[in-house]
């Protein structure tokens, strides 16, 4: 009985972490500088995450691609590109930015 309860608890934790994963849509990619801007969910809030791609990825992500992974945590993170069906590493520089702040970030890179 104890094993069943522990197993159910572990199962609930794993399902809840999948249900609450961060995701967003790529709105800008600069292949020459390896920069990427993602509009984070919920979209009506107009939050953007700005990151630098750290790993070699081919084919390259494109605007409109759906991305899953931690978008509100600075430092190195692993994102999953749904269309490409592969993971890639990014360095999240900024998150929860407005459109004007995104343009400032891009102009400083």
ChimeraX attribute file (.defattr): number of C-alpha atoms within 10 A of each C-alpha:
attribute: neighborCount
match mode: 1-to-1
recipient: residues
	/A:1	6
	/A:2	7
	/A:3	8
	/A:4	9
	/A:5	10
	/A:6	11
	/A:7	11
	/A:8	12
	/A:9	11
	/A:10	12
	/A:11	11
	/A:12	11
	/A:13	10
	/A:14	11
	/A:15	10
	/A:16	11
	/A:17	10
	/A:18	9
	/A:19	8
	/A:20	8
	/A:21	11
	/A:22	17
	/A:23	20
	/A:24	22
	/A:25	20
	/A:26	21
	/A:27	16
	/A:28	16
	/A:29	19
	/A:30	14
	/A:31	12
	/A:32	6
	/A:33	10
	/A:34	15
	/A:35	18
	/A:36	23
	/A:37	23
	/A:38	24
	/A:39	28
	/A:40	26
	/A:41	15
	/A:42	11
	/A:43	11
	/A:44	8
	/A:45	11
	/A:46	13
	/A:47	18
	/A:48	26
	/A:49	22
	/A:50	23
	/A:51	25
	/A:52	19
	/A:53	22
	/A:54	15
	/A:55	13
	/A:56	10
	/A:57	13
	/A:58	9
	/A:59	8
	/A:60	11
	/A:61	21
	/A:62	18
	/A:63	13
	/A:64	14
	/A:65	15
	/A:66	20
	/A:67	23
	/A:68	17
	/A:69	17
	/A:70	16
	/A:71	29
	/A:72	16
	/A:73	14
	/A:74	14
	/A:75	11
	/A:76	16
	/A:77	18
	/A:78	18
	/A:79	19
	/A:80	17
	/A:81	21
	/A:82	13
	/A:83	12
	/A:84	16
	/A:85	7
	/A:86	12
	/A:87	16
	/A:88	17
	/A:89	17
	/A:90	22
	/A:91	20
	/A:92	22
	/A:93	16
	/A:94	19
	/A:95	21
	/A:96	17
	/A:97	17
	/A:98	15
	/A:99	13
	/A:100	8
	/A:101	15
	/A:102	19
	/A:103	11
	/A:104	11
	/A:105	15
	/A:106	13
	/A:107	8
	/A:108	7
	/A:109	8
